[in-house]
């Protein structure tokens, strides 16, 4: 190894010898210096200079110097324009420095063979999706799938982007890629919005788990459990921040009976500085930050804490740490709230639910085993802040119109659902439809679809983003919440009912398609539960055009009714803790 890196010693050194010398050196600074000196000594005399610049870039990036890595990769491409590996890394380094446009351009202009083009297109699609440029992302992933349709991860993002854009039919006509393959590859969240067929949901999530996780041979926790006097409950999540899940469960963490339970939070959430994050993490007896821990290390920490029951709050949503569960760090493991569909993970014992969202006669359709935890499955913080009321004019709504609303993410809006909404607007000429702000692509699609259905696109009004307290308050401005199907509103539906906003839903077969029906059932508002699109349309039209029928229905939606059912956190916590006590394991 040439520690002194004298130019005379490096001149003429083969690239292979250079790499071998660099691999022997444990000093990052010496490794980088070695590559730089070799490049200086061999300028104009080695055909491998492009590779030297590439390796220098990789070394710089590895040790955090992304700015100089960009220079090194650029030099590699100047010497070898078709060296696509340098283009990939150049884009990643530019992205890491915040130059997203530069990254996209690097990947777009790179010269490459067909096989390499896939990688570049996929990186472009990933970054464009992250930036919210969904139409460009969809086009990039489409080009990738036209080259090689056998890419499950690309299919997942492609289909879900189309769902988010409301680009119907979301199952696209692509050469070499069947409709069945797109359905099977559409991903966990995508399939909940695609169908209420539990068997298909289970098949899709099982395929995702098989691709994304690996079995672990040795379980960490004792199968028989522990002998703790207080039950140790661990909550695992990447959403202990200003996230819908935390808005639901904050009060549950605070209400846990500390005489019987010891509460741990295993947190891979971002530090968003929010009051909600401070509240949630402050409610734990023990707050463990595992954001930067490898899965095996995080599992070992959970085992070290001797957790009796580990409750995963992500499921198969963004940020999930499913591989942690595969180590079996706790004797009992359950999933709750984050993903309300089947999760075919052998190491999970339960999916927490209630007897309505998963009826007993449907339980065998699910993996893991459904477990009714309370009369109503969903925790609801009863202490949410609500802003002072706005006027309709302030919110951009017509004062005299009947206002239908749906404040769900747009990927839940299916072609059939939107057709039903257009039928409702057609039969209720004075009404408008108030939708959530979501992305920049879907409003154009939805307005165009309204026009094609003979409805004035101006009758669709898109809300602007506001703080959570004002979001709640604004719900009082609408007259009727139109739920989505097959993926119902969950948190948003309970928010609407909290704010005395009547709701209409369509009840299906799956957990995701029965959530809102359970809420209406608890309120005794059964006339708002439809079982077909035709019935859904008829109910909505009647409520919008018959003031007496609407007044009678709205009378069921009171703050007292919500507080005594959906918002009864004292009852929910007691029932939930009874369930936890029943399922904990103890050595005999």
C-alpha positions in Angstrom: 0.0 0.0 0.0 1.3 3.4 -0.9 0.7 5.6 2.2 2.8 8.5 1.0 1.1 8.7 -2.4 4.1 10.2 -4.2 3.3 11.0 -7.8 6.3 9.1 -9.1 5.0 6.0 -7.3 1.4 6.4 -8.5 2.2 7.2 -12.2 1.5 4.2 -14.2 -0.2 2.3 -11.4 -3.0 0.2 -12.8 -6.5 1.0 -11.7 -6.9 -2.5 -10.2 -3.8 -1.9 -8.0 -5.3 1.4 -7.0 -8.6 -0.1 -5.9 -6.7 -2.8 -3.9 -4.6 -0.2 -2.2 -7.7 1.9 -1.3 -9.5 -1.1 0.1 -6.7 -1.8 2.5 -6.7 1.7 3.9 -9.1 2.2 6.8 -8.7 6.0 6.8 -11.4 7.8 4.8 -9.1 10.8 4.3 -6.2 8.6 3.1 -8.5 6.7 0.7 -9.8 10.0 -0.8 -6.3 11.4 -1.0 -5.0 8.3 -2.7 -7.6 8.5 -5.5 -7.0 12.2 -6.0 -3.2 11.7 -6.2 -3.6 8.8 -8.6 -5.8 11.0 -10.8 -3.3 13.8 -10.8 -0.4 11.4 -11.6 -2.2 9.6 -14.4 -4.0 12.5 -16.1 -3.9 11.9 -19.9 -2.1 8.5 -19.6 -4.8 6.0 -18.3 -7.9 4.8 -20.0 -9.4 4.2 -16.6 -9.5 7.8 -15.4 -13.3 7.8 -15.6 -13.4 4.9 -13.2 -11.0 6.7 -10.9 -13.2 9.7 -10.8 -16.2 7.4 -10.2 -14.5 5.7 -7.2 -13.4 9.0 -5.8 -17.0 10.2 -6.0 -18.2 7.1 -4.2 -15.6 7.6 -1.5 -16.6 11.2 -1.0 -20.3 10.4 -0.9 -19.7 7.6 1.5 -18.0 10.0 3.9 -20.6 12.8 3.5 -18.9 15.2 1.0 -21.8 15.2 -1.5 -20.7 18.5 -3.1 -17.3 17.2 -4.2 -18.9 13.9 -5.1 -21.0 15.8 -7.6 -17.8 17.1 -9.2 -16.1 13.7 -9.3 -19.1 12.0 -10.9 -19.4 14.9 -13.4 -15.8 14.4 -14.4 -16.4 10.6 -14.8 -19.2 11.3 -17.2 -17.2 13.9 -19.1 -14.6 11.2 -19.9 -17.2 8.4 -20.4 -20.7 9.8 -21.3 -22.2 6.3 -21.4 -21.1 5.3 -17.9 -24.6 5.3 -16.6 -23.5 4.2 -13.1 -21.9 7.6 -12.6 -25.1 9.3 -13.8 -27.1 7.3 -11.3 -24.8 8.4 -8.4 -24.5 11.9 -9.7 -28.3 12.3 -9.5 -28.4 10.8 -6.0 -25.7 13.2 -4.8 -27.5 16.2 -6.4 -30.7 15.0 -4.7 -28.9 14.7 -1.4 -27.7 18.3 -1.7 -31.2 19.6 -2.4 -30.7 20.1 -6.2 -33.6 18.0 -7.3 -33.9 19.5 -10.7 -30.2 18.8 -11.3 -30.8 15.2 -10.3 -33.7 14.8 -12.7 -31.7 16.3 -15.6 -28.7 14.0 -14.8 -30.9 11.0 -15.1 -32.8 12.2 -18.1 -29.7 13.1 -20.3 -27.6 10.0 -19.4 -26.6 7.7 -22.2 -27.3 4.1 -21.4 -28.3 0.7 -22.7 -31.9 -0.5 -22.3 -31.2 -2.4 -19.1 -29.6 0.7 -17.5 -32.4 3.0 -18.7 -34.8 1.2 -16.3 -32.8 2.2 -13.3 -32.6 5.8 -14.4 -36.3 6.0 -15.2 -37.1 4.5 -11.8 -35.0 7.0 -9.9 -36.7 9.8 -11.9 -40.1 8.4 -11.1 -39.3 8.0 -7.4 -38.0 11.6 -7.1 -40.8 13.1 -9.2 -43.4 11.3 -7.0 -41.7 12.6 -3.9 -41.8 16.2 -5.4 -45.5 15.8 -6.1 -45.1 15.9 -9.9 -47.3 12.9 -10.4 -48.0 13.2 -14.1 -44.2 13.3 -14.8 -43.7 10.4 -12.4 -46.4 8.3 -14.0 -44.8 8.9 -17.4 -41.4 7.9 -16.2 -42.6 4.7 -14.6 -44.7 3.9 -17.6 -41.5 4.1 -19.8 -39.7 1.8 -17.4 -42.5 -0.8 -17.4 -42.6 -0.7 -21.2 -39.0 -1.9 -21.2 -39.5 -4.5 -18.5 -43.0 -5.1 -17.2 -41.8 -7.6 -14.5 -41.1 -5.0 -11.8 -43.4 -5.4 -8.8 -42.2 -2.3 -7.0 -42.6 -0.1 -10.0 -46.0 -1.5 -10.7 -47.0 -0.6 -7.1 -46.0 3.0 -7.5 -47.3 3.3 -11.0 -50.8 2.1 -10.0 -50.9 4.1 -6.8 -49.8 7.3 -8.6 -52.7 6.7 -11.1 -55.0 6.3 -8.1 -53.8 9.5 -6.6 -54.3 11.4 -9.9 -57.7 9.8 -10.4 -56.5 8.7 -13.8 -59.2 6.1 -14.6 -59.1 3.3 -15.2 -56.2 3.0 -12.8 -55.4 -0.5 -14.2 -53.8 0.7 -17.3 -53.4 -0.9 -20.7 -49.7 -1.6 -21.0 -48.2 -4.1 -23.4 -46.8 -7.1 -21.6 -48.4 -6.2 -18.3 -51.8 -7.8 -17.6 -54.6 -6.3 -15.6 -54.1 -9.2 -13.1 -50.4 -8.5 -12.7 -51.2 -4.8 -12.0 -53.8 -5.8 -9.4 -51.4 -8.2 -7.7 -48.7 -5.6 -7.7 -50.7 -2.6 -6.7 -49.5 -2.5 -3.1 -51.1 -2.6 0.3 -52.8 0.9 0.4 -53.6 0.6 -3.3 -55.5 -2.6 -3.0 -57.7 -1.3 -0.1 -58.9 1.4 -2.5 -59.2 -0.9 -5.4 -61.5 -3.7 -4.0 -63.4 -4.9 -0.9 -62.5 -8.5 -1.8 -60.6 -9.6 1.3 -59.0 -12.6 -0.4 -57.5 -10.3 -3.0 -56.3 -7.9 -0.4 -54.7 -10.8 1.5 -52.9 -12.0 -1.6 -51.6 -8.6 -2.5 -50.3 -7.9 1.0 -48.8 -11.4 1.2 -46.8 -10.8 -2.0 -45.6 -7.4 -0.7 -44.4 -9.0 2.6 -42.6 -11.7 0.7 -40.8 -9.1 -1.4 -40.0 -6.7 1.5 -39.2 -8.9 4.5 -37.2 -12.0 5.3 -38.0 -14.8 7.8 -35.8 -14.9 10.9 -34.7 -18.3 12.2 -34.5 -17.5 15.9 -37.2 -15.7 17.8 -36.0 -13.3 20.5 -38.8 -13.5 23.0 -39.8 -16.4 25.2 -42.9 -18.1 23.9 -44.3 -18.4 27.4 -44.1 -14.7 28.2 -42.8 -12.8 31.3 -43.8 -12.5 35.0 -44.1 -8.7 35.2 -46.5 -7.3 37.8 -47.4 -4.5 35.4 -48.1 -5.4 31.7 -45.4 -3.9 29.5 -47.0 -2.6 26.3 -44.8 -1.4 23.5 -46.2 0.8 20.7 -44.1 0.8 17.5 -44.6 3.6 15.0 -43.0 6.0 12.5 -46.0 8.3 13.1 -45.5 9.7 16.6 -45.7 13.2 15.1 -48.4 15.4 13.5 -50.0 12.5 11.8 -53.6 11.2 11.7 -52.8 8.2 13.8 -51.3 10.3 16.6 -54.4 12.5 16.6 -56.4 9.4 17.4 -54.3 7.7 20.0 -52.7 10.5 22.1 -55.4 10.3 24.8 -55.2 6.5 25.0 -51.5 6.7 25.9 -52.3 9.3 28.5 -55.2 7.3 30.0 -53.5 4.0 30.4 -53.8 2.8 34.0 -50.2 3.0 35.3 -51.0 0.7 38.2 -51.5 -2.1 35.7 -49.6 -1.1 32.6 -46.1 0.3 31.8 -46.0 2.0 28.4 -43.1 2.0 26.0 -42.9 4.0 22.7 -40.6 2.7 20.0 -40.3 5.7 17.7 -38.9 6.0 14.2 -40.8 9.2 13.6 -39.4 12.5 12.3 -38.7 15.2 14.8 -41.3 17.6 13.5 -41.3 19.9 16.5 -45.1 19.7 16.8 -47.0 20.0 20.0 -48.7 16.7 19.2 -45.3 14.9 19.0 -44.4 16.4 22.4 -47.7 15.3 23.8 -47.5 11.7 22.5 -43.9 11.1 23.4 -44.5 12.7 26.8 -47.3 10.2 27.5 -44.9 7.2 27.3 -43.2 5.9 30.5 -40.2 5.1 28.3 -39.6 6.7 24.9 -37.1 4.8 22.7 -35.8 6.4 19.6 -35.1 3.7 17.0 -35.1 5.9 13.9 -31.5 5.2 12.9 -31.3 1.7 14.4 -31.1 -1.4 12.1 -34.2 -3.6 12.4 -32.3 -6.3 14.3 -30.9 -3.8 16.8 -34.3 -2.3 17.4 -35.8 -5.8 17.9 -33.0 -6.6 20.4 -33.9 -3.4 22.3 -37.5 -4.4 22.5 -36.5 -7.9 23.7 -34.2 -6.3 26.3 -37.1 -4.2 27.6 -39.1 -7.5 28.0 -42.2 -6.1 26.3 -45.3 -8.3 27.0 -47.4 -7.0 24.1 -46.0 -5.2 21.1 -48.5 -3.1 19.2 -47.4 -2.1 15.7 -49.2 1.1 14.6 -48.0 1.3 11.0 -49.0 -2.0 9.5 -48.0 -1.8 5.8 -48.0 2.0 5.5 -45.1 4.3 4.8 -42.4 4.1 7.4 -43.4 0.6 8.6 -40.7 -1.5 10.3 -42.2 -4.9 9.6 -38.8 -6.6 9.7 -38.6 -5.8 13.4 -41.7 -8.0 14.0 -40.1 -10.9 12.2 -37.6 -11.2 15.0 -40.4 -11.9 17.4 -39.1 -9.4 20.1 -42.3 -9.8 22.1 -44.4 -12.9 23.1 -47.6 -11.2 21.8 -47.6 -9.0 18.7 -50.5 -7.2 17.1 -51.2 -4.5 14.5 -53.6 -1.7 15.0 -54.9 1.4 13.2 -52.2 2.1 10.6 -53.4 -0.5 8.1 -56.9 -1.8 8.3 -56.6 -4.8 6.0 -55.1 -8.4 6.2 -51.4 -8.6 6.9 -50.1 -12.1 6.2 -47.1 -11.9 8.5 -46.6 -15.1 10.5 -45.1 -13.3 13.5 -48.3 -11.2 14.0 -50.8 -12.7 16.4 -53.7 -10.3 16.0 -55.2 -7.4 14.0 -57.1 -5.3 16.4 -60.7 -4.5 15.3 -64.3 -4.8 16.4 -67.1 -7.3 15.7 -68.7 -5.0 13.1 -65.8 -4.1 10.9 -64.7 -7.7 10.8 -67.8 -9.8 11.5 -67.1 -13.2 13.2 -68.3 -15.1 10.1 -65.6 -13.3 8.0 -62.7 -13.8 10.5 -61.2 -16.7 8.6 -60.6 -14.4 5.6 -58.0 -12.4 7.6 -54.4 -12.9 8.6 -53.5 -12.4 11.4 -56.5 -13.4 13.6 -59.0 -10.5 14.0 -59.5 -9.6 17.7 -62.3 -7.3 18.8 -60.7 -4.9 21.3 -63.7 -2.9 22.3 -67.2 -2.0 21.2 -65.6 0.3 18.6 -62.1 -0.4 17.2 -61.0 3.2 16.9 -59.5 5.3 19.6 -60.5 8.9 19.5 -58.9 11.8 21.3 -61.7 13.7 23.0 -59.6 16.7 23.7 -58.9 18.0 20.2 -58.6 21.7 19.7 -61.3 23.2 17.5 -60.8 26.7 15.9 -63.5 29.4 15.9 -66.1 29.0 13.2 -65.5 30.4 9.7 -68.2 31.5 7.3 -68.8 29.7 4.0 -67.5 32.8 2.2 -64.2 32.6 4.0 -63.9 29.0 3.0 -64.7 29.6 -0.6 -68.2 28.0 -0.5 -71.5 29.4 -1.7 -73.6 30.5 1.2 -77.0 29.2 -0.1 -76.0 25.9 -1.7 -76.4 22.4 -0.3 -72.8 21.4 0.3 -71.7 17.8 -0.1 -68.1 17.2 1.0 -65.5 14.5 1.0 -62.2 15.4 2.7 -60.5 12.1 2.0 -57.2 11.6 0.0 -58.0 11.4 -3.7 -56.6 7.9 -4.2 -59.8 6.7 -2.4 -62.0 8.3 -5.1 -62.7 5.5 -7.6 -64.3 5.9 -11.0 -67.6 4.3 -9.8 -67.6 6.5 -6.7 -67.1 9.7 -8.8 -69.9 8.6 -11.2 -72.2 8.2 -8.2 -71.3 11.7 -7.0 -72.0 13.1 -10.5 -75.4 11.4 -10.5 -76.1 13.0 -7.1 -75.2 16.5 -8.5 -77.3 15.9 -11.6 -80.4 15.2 -9.4 -79.6 18.1 -6.9 -79.0 21.1 -9.2 -78.3 23.6 -6.5 -75.7 21.5 -4.7 -71.9 21.6 -4.8 -69.2 19.1 -4.0 -66.4 20.2 -1.6 -63.2 18.1 -1.9 -60.0 18.0 0.0 -56.7 19.5 -1.2 -54.5 16.6 -2.2 -52.2 17.0 -5.2 -51.8 19.2 -8.3 -52.8 16.5 -10.8 -56.2 15.2 -9.5 -58.2 18.4 -9.6 -57.6 18.7 -13.3 -58.7 15.1 -13.8 -61.8 15.4 -11.6 -62.9 18.7 -13.2 -62.5 17.1 -16.6 -64.5 14.1 -15.6 -67.3 16.3 -14.2 -67.5 18.1 -17.5 -67.6 14.8 -19.4 -70.5 13.8 -17.1 -72.5 16.9 -18.0 -71.7 18.7 -14.7 -70.3 22.2 -14.5 -66.8 21.7 -13.2 -67.2 24.9 -11.1 -69.6 22.9 -8.9 -66.6 21.0 -7.6 -64.7 23.2 -5.1 -61.3 22.3 -3.7 -60.5 23.3 -0.2 -57.2 24.9 0.7 -54.9 23.5 3.4 -55.4 24.7 6.9 -54.2 23.8 10.4 -55.8 20.8 12.1 -58.0 22.9 14.5 -59.4 24.9 11.6 -59.8 21.8 9.5 -62.2 20.5 12.2 -64.0 23.7 12.5 -64.6 24.0 8.7 -66.4 20.7 8.6 -69.4 22.4 10.2 -69.8 24.4 6.9 -70.8 21.3 4.9 -74.3 19.7 4.9 -73.4 16.0 4.1 -70.2 14.0 4.1 -70.1 11.6 1.1 -67.9 8.7 2.1 -65.6 6.8 -0.3 -65.8 3.1 -1.3 -64.3 0.6 -1.1 -61.8 2.4 1.2 -64.0 4.4 3.7 -62.9 7.4 5.5 -61.5 6.4 8.9 -60.1 9.3 11.0 -61.8 11.8 8.7 -65.2 10.2 9.2 -64.9 10.3 13.0 -63.8 13.9 12.7 -66.9 14.7 10.6 -69.2 13.1 13.2 -67.4 14.9 16.0 -68.3 18.2 14.2 -72.0 17.2 13.9 -71.6 16.7 10.1 -74.0 14.0 8.9 -72.4 11.2 6.9 -73.5 8.8 4.1 -71.5 5.7 3.5 -71.5 2.5 1.4 -70.9 -0.6 3.4 -69.0 -3.5 1.8 -67.2 -6.7 2.8 -63.8 -5.6 4.0 -62.6 -3.9 7.2 -61.8 -0.8 5.1 -65.3 -0.7 3.6 -67.1 -1.0 7.0 -65.4 1.6 9.2 -67.9 4.4 8.6 -70.9 2.1 8.8 -69.7 1.1 12.3 -69.7 4.8 13.3 -73.2 5.4 12.0 -74.4 2.2 13.7 -73.1 3.4 17.0 -75.0 6.7 16.5 -78.2 4.9 15.5 -78.0 6.6 12.1 -78.6 3.4 10.1 -80.5 5.2 7.3 -77.1 6.6 6.2 -75.7 3.1 5.5 -76.1 2.1 1.8 -75.4 -1.3 0.4 -75.3 -0.4 -3.3 -74.3 2.6 -5.4 -77.9 3.1 -6.5 -79.1 3.2 -2.8 -76.2 5.6 -2.0 -77.3 8.0 -4.7 -80.9 7.9 -3.8 -80.2 8.6 -0.1 -78.0 11.5 -0.9 -80.5 13.1 -3.3 -83.3 12.7 -0.8 -81.3 14.4 1.9 -80.3 17.2 -0.4 -83.8 17.9 -1.8 -86.1 17.1 1.2 -85.5 19.5 4.0 -87.6 17.6 6.5 -85.7 14.3 5.8 -82.4 16.1 6.1 -83.4 17.8 9.4 -84.5 14.4 10.9 -81.2 12.8 9.9 -79.0 15.7 11.1 -80.7 15.6 14.5 -78.8 12.3 15.2 -75.5 14.0 14.8 -74.9 15.8 18.1 -71.8 16.4 20.2 -73.5 14.5 23.0 -74.1 11.5 20.7 -70.5 11.5 19.6 -69.1 11.9 23.1 -71.2 9.0 24.3 -70.1 6.6 21.6 -67.2 7.2 19.3 -65.6 9.8 21.6 -66.1 7.9 24.9 -62.4 7.4 25.6 -62.9 6.3 29.2 -65.0 3.3 28.0 -62.7 2.6 25.1 -59.6 2.6 27.3 -61.2 0.3 29.9 -62.3 -2.2 27.2 -59.0 -2.0 25.4 -57.0 -2.7 28.6 -59.3 -5.6 29.4 -58.3 -7.1 26.0 -54.6 -6.5 26.7 -54.9 -8.2 30.0 -56.7 -11.2 28.4 -54.1 -11.8 25.7 -50.8 -11.2 27.6 -48.9 -14.4 28.2 -47.4 -15.5 31.5 -45.3 -18.6 32.4 -47.4 -21.3 34.1 
